Amino acid sequence: MKWFSCLLSYFLNPIFRAHVWTALGFTALGLTACSPAPQFLNQNVSGAGLQTSVELTTAAGQPLQLNAALPNHVTALFFGFTQCPEVCPTTMGTMKLVKQALQKEGVDPNLLRVVFLSVDPERDTASILNAYTAAFDPSFIGVSTDLTRTKEVAKAYNVTFEKVGTGEFYTMNHTANLYLIDSTGRTRVSVPYGASADSIVHDVKQLLALNNIH
């Protein structure tokens, strides 16, 4: 049994144990490093620092922080206005299709929060926003704040907007991108106007998987 005693002493040796734990540590690091990065179909803006700490209030009167952590959710943020003739209704219609597609694929559509932030607070009152967003999907969230805060949030996302014309029938020019924010509050994807619902569904699912949301 002498060989057994020698073997036992070897395994109990602190130097051996240190080597084992070091090897296990490198293995764990290797597994972490090899975890697949998300493959977005739209523009990856994870490193762009698009975020804001501005506190907003929804048209329903609820507090909202766009880049606060929201466990088990992905947020889609769009800047628009209710009297927009084409870009805004097209984008909101696409997001309705996205939620429907998620449900068909067995993903809870409520895991995607859609926020419509008005760049026309002069006309977009809470009641108008509620009616507008509900026409696409009752779960869509409308947000309108004062012009100063609107500009501050827009600047944080590199979004520009301007009033065109005067009088009752003025319009607004604005950046038409939509932004996807993960459950940690980090803005990850910029979706250009006209992107397909399928591409957005893909990117939303990538973010859900990234944050282990099921």
C-alpha angles and dihedrals in degrees: 000000000000091000090055092052091050092049092048091050090052094053092046091051110117091222091057091048090050090053091049094050091046090053092048090050092054090047091053091048090050092052091049093048091049094053106123115257116229114270107214123193091206127053116305107223097166092128098042096088095229102170144112138202094205112133113229136184123224123230086255090059098254123135115250135189110184097205099037114115111269108186116221095011142097117205125214111201124195130177113214146115133248096240092054106131102210122347098058100045090044092053094045090048089052091051089052088055090048092057091046091050092050090054092049089053092053096257118131103249090208088072086075115072114197116203123190110196113194120229088190104064090157091073105015103086122178093261093049092048093048091052092045098050093041090056088067100034130341090226095059113109123223121204129188125170137161118300094253093057092042090056091046093053092043091051090052088060096041088247119150129196137170140183114248120200132357137257128034097324102052119138136206132240112207146159107274101205123121120215130214117211121193126225092268091059096255118137106231111164138037113203116200122222111274096028113147123257088236092059091050092047089053093051094045090052090049089055093046090052092045091057093040093245114160 
